[in-house]
Amino acid sequence: MLVPRHFRVKCYRHPRLKFVVRAKINGRWQRRFFESEAAATAYADARERELFEGGIQAVAFPEPLRAMALQESQRLQPFGKSISDAVDFYLAHLDATSRSAAVPKVVAELLHNRRCANASDRYVYEMALKLRRFAEAFPQAVIAAITTRQIDEWLERLALAAGSRNTFRRDLHTLFAFAVTRQYAVSNPVSTAVRAKDTIHDTIGILTVEQLQNLLRHASPATLPYWTIGAFSGLRRAEIERLDWAQIDLDSHLIEVKACHSKTRSRRLVGVQPNLAAWLAPHRRGNGAVCPAALRQLLDDDRARAGLKDLWPRNALRHSFGSYYVAAFPDVAALALQMGNSPAIVFRHYRQVVRPDAAKAYWSILPPPAGG
C-alpha cells in the first residue's frame, strides 16, 4: 500500500534555483528551493521520514496523556504560554525547593553577610529584630515555598501603622532578594506584596515648642548635646550616636557626617543654627564621643522626667527639625541636603506641618543664662 507523499519535488522556472519542494503542513504551504533535483529529492525524503516517524510516535502516544496535554494547553492559552513553558517553570521551582533552606537559616546567613559587608551595628540589629519575628512564624518552611499571600497575611497580623509595616516589608524584600542570589528561591514574592498606604498621619509626629523646652529643662548635662543636635540639626539617631566632637566645628558652624556613619553612605556637611551653637558651646571638646555610655537609658530617664515617655512620636527630633525648618526657611533643596534626603521626601513630609509663629519660637529656644 502506497503512502501519499506530503513533500513533493517540482520543476521551477528560475535561472539558478530550478527545483522546489512543496508541502502543505497544518493547512499552510511550505516551500524550499534547490539548484539540483538530487538535492531537492534528498531534502523531500528526509522531511518525509521525519513526518512519518513523528506520526508513528503520535499514534503510540497514550490517549490519557494526549487528552491531558490538550486540556492543559487550552488552560495555558489565555496566558500565552505553552506546556513547555509550564514544565520549565515548575522544574525551576522544584530545583530551587530541593536546594532551598529553612527560613531561619537564610535569615542567619543574611545577617552574617551584612556584618561581613560592614553594615552598621544598628542596621543589623534592627533588621534582626524584624526578620527573626518572621523566622519564628515560619520555623520549618523552606524559603522557596513562601508565597506572596503568606507574606501579606503575616504583615497584616502585625497590626502596625503603615510606616512601620512598610519597614518590615522592606527587610523581607531584602531577605528574599538575598535568597534569590543564593539560589534558595527563583523569585522574590515580596515584590508583589501589598505596600501599606503611607500617610503623613502615619509617619510624621513632631514635638511642640513647649514639649521640647520642657524636655531640655529636664535633660541631664550628658544628654543635652544629643537632644539639641537632633532637634536643631536633623541628624539621624544613629548619626548622632556615632558623632565625635572632632566633627563639630562651632567656629565654622558645621557638623561633618562621615560617609561611614551616614545611612546613605555619603559624606555631608550640616549647618549649625545659632541656637544650636549656643546649646553646644558649654559642652564643647576637641574630640571624644558626643554621646555618653548607656545612652538609651539616660534618654528614657529624661523623657520620663519631662512626662513624654508615653507621648514620644516616632523619629520625633528629626521630624520636628524638618517641619520647623521648612516653616522658617522655605528652601526644600537646602533642607534635603541638610537631612541627607531627597527633595521629594522633604516636600511630601514637612510642607505645611508647622505655622510660621511656632517655627519662630522653635528656633528661638536657647539655653538658660549662665548661673540662671
C-alpha positions as CSV (number, residue, x, y, z in Angstrom):
1,M,0.0,0.0,0.0
2,L,1.5,3.3,-1.1
3,V,1.6,6.1,1.5
4,P,0.8,9.5,-0.1
5,R,3.7,11.9,0.0
6,H,3.4,15.3,1.6
7,F,6.8,16.7,0.3
8,R,6.8,16.8,-3.5
9,V,9.6,17.9,-5.9
10,K,8.6,20.2,-8.7
11,C,10.4,22.0,-11.5
12,Y,10.8,25.7,-11.0
13,R,11.5,28.5,-13.6
14,H,14.5,30.3,-12.2
15,P,18.0,30.9,-13.7
16,R,19.7,29.1,-10.8
17,L,17.1,27.5,-8.5
18,K,15.4,25.0,-10.8
19,F,13.6,22.8,-8.3
20,V,11.2,23.4,-5.4
21,V,9.9,21.2,-2.6
22,R,6.3,21.9,-1.7
23,A,4.2,20.6,1.2
24,K,1.0,21.6,3.0
25,I,1.5,21.2,6.7
26,N,-1.3,22.0,9.2
27,G,-3.1,23.9,6.4
28,R,-0.1,26.1,5.4
29,W,2.1,25.7,2.3
30,Q,5.8,25.3,2.8
31,R,8.4,25.8,0.0
32,R,12.1,25.4,-0.3
33,F,14.2,25.9,-3.5
34,F,17.2,23.9,-4.8
35,E,19.7,24.1,-7.7
36,S,19.6,20.3,-8.4
37,E,16.9,17.7,-8.5
38,A,19.1,15.4,-6.4
39,A,19.3,17.9,-3.5
40,A,15.6,18.6,-3.7
41,T,14.8,14.9,-3.6
42,A,17.1,14.2,-0.7
43,Y,15.5,17.1,1.3
44,A,12.0,15.9,0.5
45,D,12.8,12.3,1.5
46,A,14.4,13.5,4.8
47,R,11.3,15.6,5.7
48,E,9.0,12.7,4.7
49,R,10.8,10.4,7.1
50,E,10.6,13.0,9.9
51,L,6.9,13.3,9.3
52,F,6.4,9.6,9.2
53,E,8.4,8.9,12.4
54,G,6.6,11.7,14.2
55,G,3.3,10.2,13.1
56,I,4.3,6.8,14.5
57,Q,5.2,8.4,17.8
58,A,1.9,10.3,17.9
59,V,0.0,7.0,17.3
60,A,1.9,5.4,20.1
61,F,1.3,8.3,22.5
62,P,-1.1,7.2,25.3
63,E,-4.6,8.5,25.0
64,P,-4.8,9.8,28.6
65,L,-1.6,11.8,28.2
66,R,-2.8,13.2,24.8
67,A,-6.1,14.3,26.4
68,M,-4.2,15.8,29.4
69,A,-1.8,17.7,27.0
70,L,-4.7,19.1,25.1
71,Q,-6.6,20.2,28.2
72,E,-3.6,21.8,29.9
73,S,-2.6,23.5,26.6
74,Q,-6.0,25.1,26.5
75,R,-5.7,26.3,30.1
76,L,-2.4,28.0,29.3
77,Q,-3.7,29.7,26.2
78,P,-5.1,32.8,27.9
79,F,-1.7,33.5,29.3
80,G,0.1,33.0,26.0
81,K,2.2,30.1,27.5
82,S,2.9,26.6,26.3
83,I,3.1,23.3,28.1
84,S,6.9,23.6,27.7
85,D,6.8,27.0,29.5
86,A,4.8,25.5,32.3
87,V,7.2,22.5,32.7
88,D,10.3,24.8,32.6
89,F,8.8,27.0,35.3
90,Y,7.8,24.1,37.6
91,L,11.1,22.3,37.2
92,A,12.9,25.5,38.2
93,H,10.6,25.7,41.2
94,L,11.3,22.1,42.2
95,D,15.0,22.6,41.6
96,A,15.0,25.7,43.9
97,T,13.0,23.9,46.5
98,S,15.3,21.0,46.6
99,R,18.3,23.4,47.0
100,S,16.4,25.8,49.3
101,A,16.9,26.2,53.1
102,A,14.6,26.9,56.0
103,V,13.7,30.5,56.7
104,P,15.7,30.7,60.0
105,K,18.8,29.5,58.3
106,V,18.5,32.1,55.5
107,V,17.9,34.9,58.0
108,A,21.0,33.9,59.9
109,E,23.0,33.8,56.6
110,L,21.8,37.3,55.6
111,L,22.6,38.8,59.0
112,H,26.1,37.3,58.8
113,N,26.5,38.6,55.2
114,R,25.6,42.1,56.3
115,R,28.0,42.1,59.2
116,C,30.8,40.9,56.9
117,A,29.9,43.8,54.5
118,N,30.5,46.3,57.3
119,A,26.9,47.2,57.7
120,S,26.3,49.3,60.9
121,D,25.6,47.5,64.1
122,R,22.2,49.4,64.4
123,Y,21.2,48.4,60.8
124,V,22.0,44.7,61.6
125,Y,20.3,44.9,65.0
126,E,17.1,46.4,63.7
127,M,17.0,44.0,60.7
128,A,17.5,41.1,63.0
129,L,14.5,42.2,65.2
130,K,12.2,42.1,62.3
131,L,13.4,39.1,60.4
132,R,13.6,36.9,63.5
133,R,10.0,37.5,64.1
134,F,9.3,36.3,60.6
135,A,11.5,33.3,61.1
136,E,9.6,32.4,64.3
137,A,6.4,32.4,62.3
138,F,7.8,30.0,59.7
139,P,10.3,27.9,61.6
140,Q,10.1,24.8,59.4
141,A,9.2,26.3,56.0
142,V,11.7,26.4,53.2
143,I,12.0,29.9,51.9
144,A,11.3,28.9,48.2
145,A,7.9,27.7,49.3
146,I,6.8,31.0,50.9
147,T,4.1,32.8,48.9
148,T,3.1,36.4,48.5
149,R,-0.2,35.6,50.2
150,Q,1.5,34.2,53.2
151,I,3.7,37.4,53.4
152,D,0.7,39.7,53.1
153,E,-1.2,37.8,55.8
154,W,1.8,37.9,58.2
155,L,2.2,41.6,57.7
156,E,-1.5,42.2,58.4
157,R,-1.3,40.2,61.6
158,L,1.4,42.6,62.9
159,A,-1.3,45.3,63.2
160,L,1.2,48.1,62.7
161,A,0.9,51.6,61.4
162,A,1.6,51.9,57.7
163,G,5.1,53.3,58.0
164,S,6.2,50.6,60.5
165,R,4.6,47.8,58.4
166,N,6.5,49.0,55.3
167,T,9.8,48.8,57.1
168,F,9.0,45.1,57.8
169,R,8.1,44.7,54.2
170,R,11.4,46.4,53.1
171,D,13.5,44.0,55.2
172,L,11.6,41.0,54.0
173,H,12.3,42.1,50.4
174,T,16.0,42.2,51.3
175,L,15.7,38.7,52.8
176,F,14.1,37.2,49.7
177,A,16.4,39.1,47.3
178,F,19.3,37.5,49.2
179,A,17.6,34.1,48.9
180,V,17.4,34.5,45.1
181,T,21.1,35.4,44.9
182,R,22.0,32.3,46.9
183,Q,19.7,30.2,44.7
184,Y,17.4,29.3,47.6
185,A,14.5,30.8,45.6
186,V,13.7,31.6,42.0
187,S,11.8,34.8,42.6
188,N,11.0,37.4,45.2
189,P,7.4,37.1,46.4
190,V,7.7,40.4,48.4
191,S,7.9,42.3,45.1
192,T,4.1,41.8,44.7
193,A,3.2,42.0,48.4
194,V,0.9,44.9,49.3
195,R,2.6,48.1,50.3
196,A,0.6,49.8,53.1
197,K,-0.7,53.3,52.2
198,D,1.7,55.6,53.9
199,T,0.2,58.9,55.1
200,I,1.6,61.9,56.8
201,H,-0.5,61.0,59.8
202,D,1.2,57.6,60.0
203,T,4.7,58.8,59.6
204,I,5.0,62.4,60.9
205,G,4.8,63.3,64.5
206,I,6.6,66.3,66.0
207,L,7.2,67.9,69.3
208,T,5.5,71.2,70.2
209,V,7.8,74.1,71.2
210,E,6.6,73.7,74.8
211,Q,7.3,69.9,74.8
212,L,10.9,70.5,73.6
213,Q,11.5,73.3,76.1
214,N,10.3,71.0,78.9
215,L,12.5,68.1,77.7
216,L,15.6,70.3,77.6
217,R,14.9,71.6,81.1
218,H,14.7,68.0,82.4
219,A,17.6,66.6,80.4
220,S,20.9,65.7,82.1
221,P,24.0,67.6,81.1
222,A,25.4,64.4,79.5
223,T,22.4,64.0,77.1
224,L,21.8,67.7,76.2
225,P,24.2,67.5,73.2
226,Y,22.2,64.5,71.8
227,W,18.8,66.2,72.3
228,T,19.9,69.6,70.8
229,I,21.8,68.1,67.8
230,G,18.8,66.0,67.0
231,A,16.3,68.8,67.4
232,F,18.2,71.6,65.7
233,S,20.4,69.9,63.1
234,G,18.2,67.0,61.9
235,L,20.8,64.2,62.1
236,R,19.5,60.7,62.3
237,R,19.7,59.0,65.7
238,A,22.4,56.6,64.6
239,E,24.4,59.5,63.1
240,I,24.4,61.3,66.4
241,E,25.4,58.2,68.4
242,R,28.5,57.8,66.1
243,L,29.4,61.5,66.3
244,D,32.7,62.7,67.6
245,W,33.4,66.2,68.9
246,A,36.1,66.5,66.3
247,Q,33.4,66.5,63.7
248,I,31.7,69.6,65.2
249,D,33.2,72.9,64.2
250,L,31.3,75.6,66.0
251,D,33.6,78.3,64.6
252,S,32.5,77.4,61.0
253,H,29.0,76.4,62.2
254,L,29.3,73.0,60.6
255,I,28.9,69.4,61.6
256,E,30.6,66.7,59.4
257,V,28.7,63.5,58.9
258,K,31.2,60.9,57.7
259,A,30.2,58.6,54.9
260,C,30.8,55.6,57.1
261,H,28.4,57.0,59.7
262,S,25.7,58.0,57.2
263,K,22.6,55.9,56.3
264,T,23.2,56.9,52.6
265,R,26.9,56.2,52.9
266,S,27.7,59.7,51.6
267,R,29.6,62.4,53.4
268,R,27.7,65.6,54.1
269,L,28.2,68.9,56.0
270,V,25.3,70.0,58.2
271,G,24.8,73.7,59.2
272,V,24.7,74.7,62.8
273,Q,22.0,77.2,63.6
274,P,22.8,79.9,66.1
275,N,20.6,78.4,68.9
276,L,22.3,75.0,68.5
277,A,25.7,76.7,68.7
278,A,24.6,78.3,72.0
279,W,23.5,74.9,73.4
280,L,26.7,73.1,72.4
281,A,29.2,75.7,73.4
282,P,29.3,74.8,77.1
283,H,29.9,71.1,76.3
284,R,32.5,71.7,73.5
285,R,35.5,69.4,73.4
286,G,38.3,68.8,71.0
287,N,37.5,65.2,70.5
288,G,35.7,62.2,72.0
289,A,32.3,60.7,71.7
290,V,29.4,63.2,71.9
291,C,27.1,60.6,73.4
292,P,27.7,59.0,76.8
293,A,27.6,55.3,77.6
294,A,24.2,53.8,78.4
295,L,22.6,56.5,76.3
296,R,19.3,54.8,75.8
297,Q,18.6,54.5,79.5
298,L,19.6,58.1,80.0
299,L,17.3,59.3,77.2
300,D,14.4,57.3,78.7
301,D,15.0,58.9,82.1
302,D,15.0,62.4,80.5
303,R,11.7,61.7,78.7
304,A,10.1,60.3,81.9
305,R,11.1,63.3,83.9
306,A,9.6,65.5,81.2
307,G,6.4,63.5,81.1
308,L,7.0,62.5,77.5
309,K,7.8,58.8,77.8
310,D,4.4,57.6,76.6
311,L,3.9,60.6,74.2
312,W,7.0,60.3,72.1
313,P,6.4,60.4,68.3
314,R,8.4,58.2,66.0
315,N,11.6,60.0,64.9
316,A,10.4,63.0,66.9
317,L,13.6,65.0,66.8
318,R,14.3,64.6,63.1
319,H,10.7,65.2,62.1
320,S,10.5,68.2,64.3
321,F,13.6,69.7,62.8
322,G,12.4,69.2,59.2
323,S,8.9,70.6,59.9
324,Y,10.1,73.7,61.8
325,Y,12.9,74.3,59.3
326,V,10.6,74.4,56.3
327,A,8.3,76.8,58.1
328,A,11.1,79.2,59.0
329,F,13.4,78.7,56.0
330,P,11.3,77.6,53.0
331,D,14.2,76.1,51.0
332,V,13.4,72.4,50.4
333,A,16.6,71.8,48.4
334,A,18.7,73.1,51.3
335,L,16.8,71.1,53.8
336,A,17.2,67.9,51.7
337,L,21.0,68.4,51.7
338,Q,21.0,69.1,55.4
339,M,19.0,65.9,56.2
340,G,20.5,63.6,53.6
341,N,17.1,63.1,52.0
342,S,15.6,63.7,48.6
343,P,13.7,66.9,48.0
344,A,10.6,64.8,47.1
345,I,10.6,63.2,50.6
346,V,11.1,66.5,52.3
347,F,8.3,68.2,50.3
348,R,6.0,65.3,50.9
349,H,6.6,65.1,54.7
350,Y,7.3,68.5,56.0
351,R,5.4,71.0,53.9
352,Q,2.6,72.9,55.8
353,V,3.0,71.0,59.0
354,V,4.0,73.9,61.2
355,R,2.8,77.5,61.5
356,P,5.4,80.3,61.0
357,D,4.9,81.7,64.5
358,A,5.6,78.3,66.0
359,A,8.7,78.0,63.8
360,K,10.0,81.4,65.0
361,A,9.5,80.2,68.6
362,Y,11.3,76.9,67.9
363,W,14.4,78.5,66.5
364,S,14.5,80.9,69.5
365,I,14.8,78.1,72.1
366,L,18.0,79.0,73.9
367,P,19.8,77.6,76.9
368,P,19.2,79.5,80.2
369,P,21.7,82.2,81.0
370,A,24.8,81.1,82.8
371,G,24.1,80.9,86.5
372,G,20.3,81.1,85.9
